């Protein structure tokens, strides 16, 4: 399959980014070092070009009814300018994708999906549109760019560019002028746990907006940040990554997504998931910290004290903030309590770890 390029690919090349294949795109993985970029976001401000993400617009009288049918969270609780985290159950107890739902108006919503799942999600949602539904679903993924400006100095770095109130509540958004462009979505969301904003712009506005953010952020030390640091930042917060921690084969209840599974409405798999929630589950996604020195990686076996394999690591890294190995993985519920000792098989060495309550770093 031929890799796609994001619209500002040339800029990332000029900035000296290392470009790698990711989710069907050529993406900047780092510009300097993962550690430097991670710390820039945790302590200051950085900008990610995540224009590979997918965006669908759902419009019409039955837009909400469709979202309610295909997603587990209750989108009827949304108001204009509110964002919701949710997921698409796959009809057999697994997850098609996780996504964000933006309510633009009573009859218009934007769904933001993972880059690797754009086509899959598009086909899945279309399958669940009824002949009687009054709505249109439009895939605008190829027409939009998305910049994530993240870190404790993000609001200061952006305030000169927009009249939008950057004191906005977490998981809300505004459509506002931004860097001289009209109707830009400025959203208090992100995947780093460091605070900040996600800026949605049309492709033709992208270069002007990127340059304006870099210029306005310069006094605050803004730097471009790649996917490498994005992964360590999200993992320190215990955020799931689709394809690693959640998949078509993982139960959302096992994955700790019970909090966005709302049985106040009827949706795909509602009965099955309700049964899991009521009867209990046999395994759970947990966070763990290494006690012995070593870096856990995806697919490394998780063992008990006797060396029996009880699960596997789904995501793992060396945490820059904690200076130790951290990871996520599925274990039997008997091993899921914080404080439980487990072992990670790192290159044929059994290293001691302990189950901890997420997130790994407390705000």
Secondary structure, 3 states (H helix, E strand, C coil): CCCEECCCHHHHHHCCCEEEEECCEEEEEECCCHHHHHHHHHHCCEEEECCCCEEEEEECCCHHHHHHHHCCCCHHHCCCCEEEEEEEECCCCCEEEEEEEEEEECCEEEEEECHHHHHHHHHHHHHCCCCCCCCEEEECHHHEEEEEEECCCHHHHHHHHCCCCCCCCCCEEEEEEECCEEEEEEECCCCCCCCEEEEEEEHHHHHHHHHHHHHHHHHHCCEECCHHHHHHHHHHCCCCCECCCECCCCCCCCCCCHHHCCCCCCCCCHHHHHHHHHHCCCEEEEEEEECCCCCCCCCCEEECCCCCEEEEEEEEEEECCCCEEEEEEEEEHHHCCCCCEEEEEECCEEEEEEEECCCCCCC
